[in-house]
Amino acid sequence: MKKIILLVIASFILTGCASTQITKGMNKEQVKAIMGEPDSIKNSKNSCCREKDEEAWHYFGSSIPLADRDKSIVFNNDEVKYIFVY
């Protein structure tokens, strides 16, 4: 019985850690390997550096783990710049 409880606790901990795997500096392919395809992608210009495009990937669907829902990842020059959790 103790083994089952420890296994359940470990699975909750590992599931919760999925949201911490995305870090600044990762490229789009690395993020996609962890998070999968985004639910939507938006492009915008960075107000402080008009020559650089930013792209925001939004994850909010039910096809991803609960810990990773309601998250936006902003890329600049193919690298993670910001991570927003709602």
C-alpha positions in Angstrom: 0.0 0.0 0.0 2.9 2.4 0.8 4.4 1.7 -2.6 1.1 2.7 -4.3 0.8 5.9 -2.3 4.5 6.8 -3.1 3.9 6.1 -6.8 0.8 8.3 -6.9 2.7 11.1 -5.1 5.6 10.8 -7.5 3.3 10.9 -10.6 1.8 14.2 -9.3 5.2 15.7 -8.7 6.5 14.7 -12.1 3.3 16.0 -13.8 3.7 19.3 -12.0 7.3 19.6 -13.2 6.3 19.7 -16.8 5.6 23.4 -16.6 9.1 24.2 -15.3 10.9 22.5 -18.2 10.5 25.5 -20.5 13.3 28.1 -20.0 14.5 31.3 -21.6 16.8 30.7 -24.5 15.2 27.4 -25.7 14.4 27.3 -29.4 11.0 26.5 -30.9 11.8 22.9 -31.7 12.8 22.3 -28.0 9.5 23.9 -26.8 7.5 21.9 -29.3 9.2 18.6 -28.2 8.1 19.3 -24.6 4.7 21.1 -25.0 3.5 19.9 -28.4 1.8 22.1 -31.0 0.4 25.3 -29.6 -3.3 26.0 -29.7 -2.7 29.4 -31.4 0.3 31.4 -32.7 0.3 35.2 -32.8 2.9 37.5 -34.4 3.6 41.0 -33.3 6.3 43.7 -33.5 8.3 44.3 -30.3 7.6 48.0 -29.4 11.2 48.6 -28.2 12.9 47.0 -31.2 10.7 47.4 -34.3 13.1 45.4 -36.5 12.7 42.2 -34.5 9.6 40.1 -34.8 8.1 38.4 -31.8 5.9 35.3 -31.9 3.7 34.1 -29.1 2.6 30.5 -28.7 -0.5 30.0 -26.6 -1.4 26.8 -24.8 -4.9 26.5 -23.4 -6.4 23.3 -24.7 -7.5 20.1 -22.9 -5.0 18.0 -24.9 -2.1 19.0 -22.7 -1.4 18.4 -19.0 -3.2 20.6 -16.5 0.1 22.2 -15.3 0.9 23.5 -18.8 -2.5 25.0 -19.7 -3.1 28.7 -19.8 0.5 29.4 -20.8 2.0 31.7 -23.4 5.5 31.5 -24.6 7.0 34.4 -26.4 9.9 33.9 -28.9 12.3 36.5 -30.2 14.7 35.4 -32.9 13.6 31.7 -32.4 14.4 31.8 -28.7 12.1 31.8 -25.7 12.1 35.4 -24.3 9.1 35.3 -21.9 6.9 32.7 -20.3 3.5 33.8 -19.1 1.3 31.6 -16.9 -2.3 32.7 -16.4 
